[in-house]
């Protein structure tokens, strides 16, 4: 099979799970990431060939899909690709388990809690998906055939922990999944093994896009093509996707257009609701509706079906209970008095992970 695209050299490739043994270039030199002192697996490790012993690193919903795919690849059959599968995940500081830990228990897989990774030298390859921790060089070298990372963007665009959110937030038309080799010391900088692109569906939310890319990445883990030569990431086009803080959920009415507010809702609304200030009280806004094309509203309007003020209220209930009588008294003055205002939160507020988003069930 021949791979195209700007990041892929045009060389014949073999299935990734069946070809992690190909750590040499055609000239016999170790390729990037291989042990330069050996042209075969390290001493003490069985000979190359499927099925493989895999150690999986992951935490969240995106990682769960890849984990399930690897588990399915280990079902007993003549073409079984995985003989052993164990899981490394992070300690949970929150009520309830991380999605990957819950999934591993469901699948009856051994689980190690970071920084513990199980006995050294017992695995052929590592697979990382949304893990959030740097792997040391010593740990990477324990895997004769390297450590692979499933990253939900077309690297080098959107390096970092929140690529899907930033893809939606910035209105990208195209995204994808990259399979790359892990490198120590820095995130998402390793050479690319394979990259596939996909169009971002119109009006897509981050939640919807995550599900789509998770399935895409899982399929690539099982059937991705591994080239004898890896391609280093280009220096041009690098963008970063930092963690999203809760301050991002605050609507800036004075700065953001209606389209930008809707885009913000699509990007972060499935993780936490957008917030605003109303008569000195924080209100959460749910169920946004685009009304630009609904007369007589015209442009620049945002529709909201549900608000949270002490409890969840429909827009009709909110108007009838809090605003109707005021509008009847003095429409102009009350309009100014009741206008939503920008809520200012410190950027030092807790991040999504700290607020328990990561520990929610696999509903996203």
One Martini backbone bead per residue (centre of mass of N, CA, C, O) as a GRO file, in nm:
protein
  364
    1UNK     BB    1   0.098   0.035   0.020
    2UNK     BB    2   0.034   0.381  -0.054
    3UNK     BB    3   0.131   0.685   0.083
    4UNK     BB    4   0.014   1.000   0.123
    5UNK     BB    5   0.092   1.315   0.164
    6UNK     BB    6   0.299   1.546   0.332
    7UNK     BB    7   0.391   1.321   0.576
    8UNK     BB    8   0.428   1.084   0.356
    9UNK     BB    9   0.610   0.850   0.246
   10UNK     BB   10   0.672   0.652  -0.056
   11UNK     BB   11   0.613   0.351   0.095
   12UNK     BB   12   0.590   0.050   0.171
   13UNK     BB   13   0.352  -0.125   0.382
   14UNK     BB   14   0.252  -0.252   0.703
   15UNK     BB   15   0.104  -0.375   0.947
   16UNK     BB   16   0.141  -0.264   1.260
   17UNK     BB   17   0.093  -0.528   1.432
   18UNK     BB   18   0.283  -0.690   1.209
   19UNK     BB   19   0.541  -0.443   1.200
   20UNK     BB   20   0.718  -0.375   1.463
   21UNK     BB   21   0.980  -0.534   1.362
   22UNK     BB   22   1.042  -0.288   1.159
   23UNK     BB   23   1.344  -0.126   1.264
   24UNK     BB   24   1.453  -0.116   0.967
   25UNK     BB   25   1.603  -0.029   0.705
   26UNK     BB   26   1.683  -0.133   0.390
   27UNK     BB   27   2.002  -0.092   0.478
   28UNK     BB   28   2.005  -0.179   0.807
   29UNK     BB   29   1.926   0.064   0.960
   30UNK     BB   30   1.823   0.218   1.217
   31UNK     BB   31   1.551   0.366   1.291
   32UNK     BB   32   1.362   0.573   1.434
   33UNK     BB   33   1.379   0.449   1.777
   34UNK     BB   34   1.591   0.251   1.760
   35UNK     BB   35   1.824   0.032   1.857
   36UNK     BB   36   2.157   0.084   1.772
   37UNK     BB   37   2.271  -0.206   1.904
   38UNK     BB   38   2.030  -0.340   1.729
   39UNK     BB   39   1.849  -0.565   1.482
   40UNK     BB   40   1.686  -0.671   1.730
   41UNK     BB   41   1.547  -0.771   1.979
   42UNK     BB   42   1.594  -0.779   2.288
   43UNK     BB   43   1.711  -0.936   2.526
   44UNK     BB   44   1.451  -1.152   2.653
   45UNK     BB   45   1.284  -1.130   2.392
   46UNK     BB   46   1.083  -1.238   2.189
   47UNK     BB   47   1.011  -1.299   1.891
   48UNK     BB   48   0.888  -1.172   1.623
   49UNK     BB   49   0.536  -1.166   1.624
   50UNK     BB   50   0.237  -1.255   1.612
   51UNK     BB   51   0.128  -1.194   1.892
   52UNK     BB   52   0.102  -0.916   2.110
   53UNK     BB   53   0.245  -0.720   2.370
   54UNK     BB   54   0.037  -0.481   2.542
   55UNK     BB   55   0.068  -0.142   2.662
   56UNK     BB   56  -0.176   0.073   2.797
   57UNK     BB   57  -0.235   0.434   2.772
   58UNK     BB   58  -0.500   0.592   2.972
   59UNK     BB   59  -0.830   0.775   3.055
   60UNK     BB   60  -1.054   0.842   2.850
   61UNK     BB   61  -1.293   0.816   2.611
   62UNK     BB   62  -1.102   0.806   2.370
   63UNK     BB   63  -0.932   0.563   2.484
   64UNK     BB   64  -1.150   0.342   2.502
   65UNK     BB   65  -1.178   0.273   2.202
   66UNK     BB   66  -0.888   0.166   2.166
   67UNK     BB   67  -0.901  -0.052   2.384
   68UNK     BB   68  -1.129  -0.219   2.256
   69UNK     BB   69  -0.978  -0.281   1.994
   70UNK     BB   70  -0.746  -0.442   2.126
   71UNK     BB   71  -0.923  -0.652   2.259
   72UNK     BB   72  -1.045  -0.760   1.992
   73UNK     BB   73  -0.751  -0.838   1.876
   74UNK     BB   74  -0.741  -1.081   2.115
   75UNK     BB   75  -0.912  -1.275   1.997
   76UNK     BB   76  -0.946  -1.594   1.933
   77UNK     BB   77  -0.734  -1.667   1.650
   78UNK     BB   78  -0.542  -1.682   1.369
   79UNK     BB   79  -0.543  -1.337   1.369
   80UNK     BB   80  -0.423  -1.268   1.625
   81UNK     BB   81  -0.259  -0.963   1.765
   82UNK     BB   82  -0.320  -1.013   2.082
   83UNK     BB   83  -0.193  -1.172   2.384
   84UNK     BB   84  -0.143  -0.902   2.561
   85UNK     BB   85  -0.332  -0.685   2.801
   86UNK     BB   86  -0.252  -0.376   2.954
   87UNK     BB   87  -0.303  -0.109   3.205
   88UNK     BB   88  -0.250   0.250   3.221
   89UNK     BB   89  -0.332   0.482   3.481
   90UNK     BB   90  -0.459   0.722   3.674
   91UNK     BB   91  -0.518   0.862   3.949
   92UNK     BB   92  -0.810   0.911   4.142
   93UNK     BB   93  -0.946   1.227   4.282
   94UNK     BB   94  -1.237   1.123   4.226
   95UNK     BB   95  -1.542   1.041   4.201
   96UNK     BB   96  -1.486   0.779   4.061
   97UNK     BB   97  -1.385   0.664   3.760
   98UNK     BB   98  -1.206   0.628   3.506
   99UNK     BB   99  -1.285   0.518   3.202
  100UNK     BB  100  -1.046   0.316   3.163
  101UNK     BB  101  -1.077   0.164   3.427
  102UNK     BB  102  -1.366   0.068   3.385
  103UNK     BB  103  -1.309  -0.084   3.121
  104UNK     BB  104  -1.092  -0.279   3.226
  105UNK     BB  105  -1.277  -0.419   3.428
  106UNK     BB  106  -1.487  -0.515   3.228
  107UNK     BB  107  -1.246  -0.674   3.057
  108UNK     BB  108  -1.039  -0.798   3.258
  109UNK     BB  109  -0.789  -0.605   3.306
  110UNK     BB  110  -0.496  -0.514   3.392
  111UNK     BB  111  -0.404  -0.259   3.642
  112UNK     BB  112  -0.207   0.039   3.643
  113UNK     BB  113  -0.069   0.290   3.854
  114UNK     BB  114   0.053   0.575   3.818
  115UNK     BB  115   0.395   0.503   3.779
  116UNK     BB  116   0.303   0.222   3.739
  117UNK     BB  117   0.387  -0.053   3.473
  118UNK     BB  118   0.501  -0.298   3.558
  119UNK     BB  119   0.688  -0.527   3.431
  120UNK     BB  120   0.977  -0.535   3.287
  121UNK     BB  121   0.995  -0.676   2.963
  122UNK     BB  122   0.669  -0.777   2.894
  123UNK     BB  123   0.667  -0.593   2.630
  124UNK     BB  124   0.657  -0.484   2.292
  125UNK     BB  125   0.430  -0.248   2.314
  126UNK     BB  126   0.309   0.084   2.312
  127UNK     BB  127  -0.009   0.256   2.389
  128UNK     BB  128  -0.128   0.590   2.335
  129UNK     BB  129  -0.430   0.762   2.482
  130UNK     BB  130  -0.489   1.018   2.649
  131UNK     BB  131  -0.278   1.057   2.918
  132UNK     BB  132  -0.091   1.324   3.022
  133UNK     BB  133   0.205   1.189   3.018
  134UNK     BB  134   0.532   1.160   3.037
  135UNK     BB  135   0.770   0.952   2.894
  136UNK     BB  136   1.042   0.806   2.955
  137UNK     BB  137   1.319   0.681   2.815
  138UNK     BB  138   1.337   0.424   2.986
  139UNK     BB  139   1.049   0.330   2.923
  140UNK     BB  140   1.058   0.324   2.614
  141UNK     BB  141   1.307   0.112   2.606
  142UNK     BB  142   1.127  -0.139   2.703
  143UNK     BB  143   1.027  -0.125   2.402
  144UNK     BB  144   1.125  -0.276   2.118
  145UNK     BB  145   0.871  -0.123   1.933
  146UNK     BB  146   0.774   0.099   2.102
  147UNK     BB  147   0.569   0.404   2.119
  148UNK     BB  148   0.235   0.483   2.059
  149UNK     BB  149   0.028   0.756   1.929
  150UNK     BB  150  -0.311   0.875   1.963
  151UNK     BB  151  -0.402   1.167   1.771
  152UNK     BB  152  -0.673   1.420   1.739
  153UNK     BB  153  -0.487   1.523   1.479
  154UNK     BB  154  -0.297   1.715   1.236
  155UNK     BB  155   0.002   1.699   1.259
  156UNK     BB  156   0.111   1.999   1.408
  157UNK     BB  157  -0.178   2.043   1.469
  158UNK     BB  158  -0.268   2.046   1.786
  159UNK     BB  159  -0.088   2.046   2.026
  160UNK     BB  160  -0.204   1.867   2.301
  161UNK     BB  161  -0.487   1.815   2.531
  162UNK     BB  162  -0.717   1.995   2.323
  163UNK     BB  163  -0.781   1.940   2.003
  164UNK     BB  164  -1.091   1.921   1.967
  165UNK     BB  165  -1.180   2.187   2.088
  166UNK     BB  166  -1.002   2.367   1.895
  167UNK     BB  167  -1.123   2.278   1.632
  168UNK     BB  168  -1.408   2.395   1.694
  169UNK     BB  169  -1.341   2.683   1.800
  170UNK     BB  170  -1.184   2.751   1.505
  171UNK     BB  171  -1.337   2.620   1.255
  172UNK     BB  172  -1.247   2.366   1.135
  173UNK     BB  173  -1.278   2.167   0.836
  174UNK     BB  174  -1.021   1.992   0.914
  175UNK     BB  175  -0.915   1.672   1.029
  176UNK     BB  176  -0.779   1.405   1.253
  177UNK     BB  177  -0.535   1.133   1.267
  178UNK     BB  178  -0.239   1.045   1.458
  179UNK     BB  179   0.038   0.831   1.418
  180UNK     BB  180   0.298   0.811   1.665
  181UNK     BB  181   0.601   0.853   1.812
  182UNK     BB  182   0.735   0.853   2.108
  183UNK     BB  183   0.878   1.119   2.303
  184UNK     BB  184   1.073   1.262   2.514
  185UNK     BB  185   0.991   1.575   2.704
  186UNK     BB  186   0.764   1.591   2.463
  187UNK     BB  187   0.472   1.667   2.314
  188UNK     BB  188   0.381   1.579   1.993
  189UNK     BB  189   0.691   1.533   1.820
  190UNK     BB  190   0.689   1.287   1.675
  191UNK     BB  191   0.696   1.073   1.436
  192UNK     BB  192   0.518   0.979   1.157
  193UNK     BB  193   0.324   0.705   1.050
  194UNK     BB  194   0.015   0.816   1.044
  195UNK     BB  195  -0.239   0.999   0.841
  196UNK     BB  196  -0.582   1.111   0.875
  197UNK     BB  197  -0.849   1.261   0.713
  198UNK     BB  198  -1.136   1.482   0.799
  199UNK     BB  199  -1.432   1.617   0.791
  200UNK     BB  200  -1.606   1.864   0.946
  201UNK     BB  201  -1.903   1.880   1.046
  202UNK     BB  202  -2.159   2.061   1.049
  203UNK     BB  203  -2.228   2.167   1.367
  204UNK     BB  204  -2.012   2.040   1.533
  205UNK     BB  205  -1.923   1.889   1.817
  206UNK     BB  206  -1.691   1.778   2.034
  207UNK     BB  207  -1.843   1.523   2.108
  208UNK     BB  208  -1.890   1.419   1.819
  209UNK     BB  209  -1.592   1.429   1.725
  210UNK     BB  210  -1.475   1.234   1.930
  211UNK     BB  211  -1.626   0.983   1.837
  212UNK     BB  212  -1.519   0.982   1.547
  213UNK     BB  213  -1.206   0.980   1.614
  214UNK     BB  214  -1.201   0.730   1.791
  215UNK     BB  215  -1.276   0.528   1.568
  216UNK     BB  216  -1.052   0.603   1.376
  217UNK     BB  217  -0.812   0.540   1.568
  218UNK     BB  218  -0.880   0.243   1.623
  219UNK     BB  219  -0.849   0.149   1.329
  220UNK     BB  220  -0.551   0.243   1.299
  221UNK     BB  221  -0.426   0.060   1.513
  222UNK     BB  222  -0.501  -0.208   1.354
  223UNK     BB  223  -0.434  -0.087   1.025
  224UNK     BB  224  -0.194   0.064   1.014
  225UNK     BB  225   0.076   0.204   0.840
  226UNK     BB  226   0.421   0.099   0.845
  227UNK     BB  227   0.706   0.254   0.786
  228UNK     BB  228   1.041   0.236   0.744
  229UNK     BB  229   0.991   0.540   0.728
  230UNK     BB  230   0.984   0.824   0.904
  231UNK     BB  231   0.811   1.138   0.967
  232UNK     BB  232   0.883   1.435   1.032
  233UNK     BB  233   0.771   1.708   1.154
  234UNK     BB  234   0.687   2.002   1.064
  235UNK     BB  235   0.762   2.341   1.139
  236UNK     BB  236   0.512   2.406   1.004
  237UNK     BB  237   0.193   2.458   1.148
  238UNK     BB  238   0.215   2.511   1.449
  239UNK     BB  239  -0.009   2.422   1.713
  240UNK     BB  240  -0.192   2.485   2.023
  241UNK     BB  241  -0.375   2.280   2.290
  242UNK     BB  242  -0.478   2.380   2.560
  243UNK     BB  243  -0.620   2.384   2.830
  244UNK     BB  244  -0.940   2.414   2.967
  245UNK     BB  245  -1.092   2.657   3.133
  246UNK     BB  246  -1.364   2.785   3.300
  247UNK     BB  247  -1.331   3.075   3.180
  248UNK     BB  248  -1.425   2.991   2.886
  249UNK     BB  249  -1.746   2.987   2.965
  250UNK     BB  250  -1.745   3.292   2.941
  251UNK     BB  251  -1.931   3.533   2.815
  252UNK     BB  252  -1.845   3.799   2.574
  253UNK     BB  253  -2.059   4.033   2.480
  254UNK     BB  254  -1.858   4.269   2.382
  255UNK     BB  255  -1.680   4.062   2.177
  256UNK     BB  256  -1.886   3.850   2.085
  257UNK     BB  257  -2.041   3.687   1.859
  258UNK     BB  258  -2.289   3.480   1.782
  259UNK     BB  259  -2.108   3.274   1.636
  260UNK     BB  260  -1.897   3.247   1.866
  261UNK     BB  261  -2.090   3.142   2.083
  262UNK     BB  262  -2.177   2.889   1.937
  263UNK     BB  263  -1.891   2.775   1.908
  264UNK     BB  264  -1.836   2.757   2.210
  265UNK     BB  265  -2.064   2.560   2.272
  266UNK     BB  266  -1.961   2.328   2.090
  267UNK     BB  267  -1.681   2.299   2.237
  268UNK     BB  268  -1.787   2.310   2.574
  269UNK     BB  269  -2.093   2.229   2.640
  270UNK     BB  270  -2.045   1.912   2.704
  271UNK     BB  271  -1.871   1.985   2.972
  272UNK     BB  272  -1.982   2.289   3.007
  273UNK     BB  273  -2.157   2.557   3.071
  274UNK     BB  274  -2.241   2.851   2.996
  275UNK     BB  275  -2.172   3.182   3.129
  276UNK     BB  276  -2.339   3.437   3.331
  277UNK     BB  277  -2.467   3.761   3.420
  278UNK     BB  278  -2.759   3.824   3.648
  279UNK     BB  279  -2.815   4.040   3.876
  280UNK     BB  280  -2.542   3.915   4.028
  281UNK     BB  281  -2.593   3.629   3.893
  282UNK     BB  282  -2.522   3.314   3.816
  283UNK     BB  283  -2.562   3.175   3.484
  284UNK     BB  284  -2.672   2.898   3.302
  285UNK     BB  285  -2.643   2.794   2.957
  286UNK     BB  286  -2.869   2.616   2.746
  287UNK     BB  287  -2.964   2.527   2.451
  288UNK     BB  288  -2.873   2.636   2.176
  289UNK     BB  289  -2.986   2.875   1.919
  290UNK     BB  290  -3.011   2.953   1.590
  291UNK     BB  291  -3.152   3.292   1.469
  292UNK     BB  292  -3.058   3.445   1.206
  293UNK     BB  293  -3.304   3.315   1.006
  294UNK     BB  294  -3.524   3.445   1.202
  295UNK     BB  295  -3.790   3.611   1.180
  296UNK     BB  296  -3.723   3.935   1.318
  297UNK     BB  297  -3.421   3.908   1.433
  298UNK     BB  298  -3.182   3.863   1.264
  299UNK     BB  299  -2.877   3.958   1.349
  300UNK     BB  300  -2.707   3.872   1.656
  301UNK     BB  301  -2.857   3.617   1.770
  302UNK     BB  302  -2.934   3.416   2.068
  303UNK     BB  303  -3.063   3.111   2.153
  304UNK     BB  304  -3.242   2.994   2.460
  305UNK     BB  305  -3.398   2.723   2.630
  306UNK     BB  306  -3.196   2.705   2.891
  307UNK     BB  307  -3.169   2.759   3.247
  308UNK     BB  308  -2.957   2.816   3.548
  309UNK     BB  309  -3.146   2.909   3.852
  310UNK     BB  310  -3.097   2.697   4.101
  311UNK     BB  311  -3.261   2.586   3.851
  312UNK     BB  312  -3.410   2.438   3.594
  313UNK     BB  313  -3.513   2.637   3.306
  314UNK     BB  314  -3.708   2.752   3.094
  315UNK     BB  315  -3.747   3.024   2.905
  316UNK     BB  316  -4.042   3.068   2.984
  317UNK     BB  317  -4.010   3.045   3.293
  318UNK     BB  318  -3.804   3.271   3.322
  319UNK     BB  319  -3.979   3.497   3.212
  320UNK     BB  320  -4.232   3.463   3.394
  321UNK     BB  321  -4.071   3.466   3.681
  322UNK     BB  322  -3.852   3.732   3.618
  323UNK     BB  323  -3.952   3.941   3.359
  324UNK     BB  324  -4.247   4.020   3.293
  325UNK     BB  325  -4.318   4.238   3.510
  326UNK     BB  326  -4.090   4.434   3.430
  327UNK     BB  327  -4.176   4.488   3.137
  328UNK     BB  328  -4.453   4.611   3.215
  329UNK     BB  329  -4.342   4.868   3.357
  330UNK     BB  330  -4.036   4.905   3.199
  331UNK     BB  331  -3.887   4.830   2.922
  332UNK     BB  332  -3.620   4.993   2.904
  333UNK     BB  333  -3.503   4.967   3.191
  334UNK     BB  334  -3.529   4.658   3.225
  335UNK     BB  335  -3.353   4.577   2.992
  336UNK     BB  336  -3.090   4.682   3.121
  337UNK     BB  337  -3.115   4.535   3.398
  338UNK     BB  338  -3.154   4.229   3.248
  339UNK     BB  339  -2.893   4.206   3.126
  340UNK     BB  340  -2.648   4.034   3.019
  341UNK     BB  341  -2.326   3.965   3.165
  342UNK     BB  342  -2.001   3.950   3.221
  343UNK     BB  343  -1.818   3.685   3.350
  344UNK     BB  344  -1.546   3.696   3.584
  345UNK     BB  345  -1.279   3.471   3.577
  346UNK     BB  346  -1.021   3.312   3.680
  347UNK     BB  347  -0.763   3.141   3.517
  348UNK     BB  348  -0.706   2.973   3.797
  349UNK     BB  349  -0.910   2.794   3.768
  350UNK     BB  350  -1.033   2.507   3.728
  351UNK     BB  351  -1.010   2.250   3.541
  352UNK     BB  352  -1.165   2.001   3.394
  353UNK     BB  353  -1.024   1.775   3.547
  354UNK     BB  354  -1.063   1.905   3.837
  355UNK     BB  355  -1.393   1.906   3.796
  356UNK     BB  356  -1.454   1.595   3.674
  357UNK     BB  357  -1.477   1.539   3.368
  358UNK     BB  358  -1.292   1.282   3.337
  359UNK     BB  359  -1.488   1.106   3.546
  360UNK     BB  360  -1.694   1.068   3.370
  361UNK     BB  361  -1.876   0.909   3.184
  362UNK     BB  362  -1.925   0.758   2.855
  363UNK     BB  363  -2.118   1.003   2.712
  364UNK     BB  364  -1.943   1.175   2.485
   0.00000   0.00000   0.00000
